[in-house]
């Protein structure tokens, strides 16, 4: 599902990278801190994502899968499904990362030369997964608008109060954060939640988590492909139920496995695929595979435990708050974030991106098509 929190681990890592020269301690330790933050974030981002932007029940059919579960009183189950998806995907990713990276090293030069065709094929497949021709046309239009917007803004180099800023923070906050909050202004917030029992059978959980790991591999090695895009591509191959629960397991798994595969892509290919990896590359974290893999394992265990222990309490706390006020305050934080990272230009990008981000629910298509905003950066 989409993420609507205001401060991403990528932003934290880039901020840390900007001040590393003045920090004591070995570079490897600082790199491990960035990596651990990135891994734990992929577990914990489900918590605010489930509670921020919960819409009116009448709009549940076109909203995010996790929100539909919250509206049905199954938010506690959703937290555990997400944790299972992320945890199992880490196990699968670590098991296959080395042989897969060896294969990618061999084919990557050819793949890189044909990247525009690869991304075009991905876009065609994702659009084709929409259920009707009307929605496919609307999805193609959404994709084209997002790509055009990316073509305009990605080359901008605005300055803001934060030295490690840029256009990506306001761009994604506008495309994916603000629209969800706008849709939730008339919502009723988080309803009472039922027991946390996982109702998916074990085989489906394992299958969808494995699919998530496969999606994470696509994301980790291919630029311009997001975890949500990867999940859409691989989920149809999963036998059994792939409803909101299956999608949640797979997308959470893809999000976490992406960090593992992106780490191996950085170590083997020298190509940073995430903000955390960009920051690690920027500060020159040494190639200490054993230490970094150990960091991933430890961080994954901590992330899993935190989701299960604090997630339920978070759901109860947010459920007692004035939801309109929560949405407005969160939206205000996104505006501040846009200004900190890119100044006045960042606020303009945020506002335009928010308008574009409101389009998919109106057209009845998935927000995943908005990820085409990154395509120009890969093709150029």
Protein Blocks (a to p, Z undefined) as FASTA:
>chain_A
ZZfbfbdfklmmmmmmmmmmmpgcjfklmmmmmmmmmmmmmmmmmmmmmmgopacfklmm
mmcfklmmmmnopmmmmmmmmmmmmmmmmmmmmmmmmmmmmmmmmmmmmmmmmmmmmmmm
mmmmmmmmpmbfklmmmmmmmmmmmmmmmmmmmmpccddfblkgcjklmmmmmmmmmmmm
mmmmmmgbjaddddfbdfbdfklmmmmmmmmmmmmmmmmmmghiafklmmmmmmmmpgcj
ddfklmmmmmmmmmmmmmmmmmmmmmmnopafbfklmmmmmnopacdfklmmmmmmmmmm
mmmmmmmmmmmmmmmmmmmpcfklmmmmmmmmmmmmmmmmnojmlmmmmmmmmmmmmmmm
mnopafklmmmmmmmmmmZZ
